[in-house]
Amino acid sequence: MLKRTTPQLLLTLLALWLLPLGAYSTTILELSFNELTKQSTDIVHGHVISQKQTKSDDGQYIFTTSKVLVDTALKGEKTTVSVSQLGGTIGDTSVRAFGVVLLQPEQEVVLFLEQQPSSLHKITGMQGLYLVHNGIAYPAKAPQTEYVTKDALGKLTESPGLKKALPLKQLFDQVKAAN
């Protein structure tokens, strides 16, 4: 009986050993503030004024392009920027990418951006988006993947990201010092 199960046991162990080879993951390291600033081609403070969702050529992905009216250009000289993000909804089809906080219409934001070969920009790293509320800039995503969100009354909920909140002027000063 033992001789018949030995090959099965060996095959099972081999399959378990090879199983991780088919698994994929992505590790994204948090950038320091100086790295975030230096890697960004444009850093802007502004408001989302419009959005458009489009499907990829193969129809598998949905992208949201948000047009942002720039109030203050901290790096670069843009008056508007178009920011492309993975995710969105077209009809009854929605795509949501883990870790992507989609911009929302009328949102006040500070964006750390990278110019793409097209006229579009992408948000730098996982922490290149700050939401602005009452003159305070809040990271849109904390390193622990918790989101800064608003409750029904519009108050920002407590999360680790709030510990990194800065008055807008202080954030501007940090960007200027890092440039």
HELIX and SHEET records of a PDB file:
HELIX    1   1 LEU A    2  LEU A   18  1                                  17    
HELIX    2   2 LEU A   19  GLY A   22  5                                   4    
HELIX    3   3 PHE A   33  GLN A   39  1                                   7    
HELIX    4   4 PRO A  160  LYS A  164  5                                   5    
HELIX    5   5 LEU A  168  ALA A  178  1                                  11    
SHEET    1   A 5 THR A  80  LEU A  86  0                                        
SHEET    2   A 5 ILE A  62  LYS A  75 -1                                        
SHEET    3   A 5 ASP A  42  LYS A  55 -1                                        
SHEET    4   A 5 GLU A 108  GLN A 115 -1                                        
SHEET    5   A 5 HIS A 121  ILE A 123 -1                                        
SHEET    1   B 7 THR A  80  LEU A  86  0                                        
SHEET    2   B 7 ILE A  62  LYS A  75 -1                                        
SHEET    3   B 7 ASP A  42  LYS A  55 -1                                        
SHEET    4   B 7 GLU A 108  GLN A 115 -1                                        
SHEET    5   B 7 LEU A 129  HIS A 133 -1                                        
SHEET    6   B 7 ILE A 136  PRO A 139 -1                                        
SHEET    7   B 7 LEU A 166  PRO A 167 -1                                        
SHEET    1   C 2 GLY A  88  ILE A  90  0                                        
SHEET    2   C 2 THR A  93  VAL A  95 -1                                        
END                                                                             
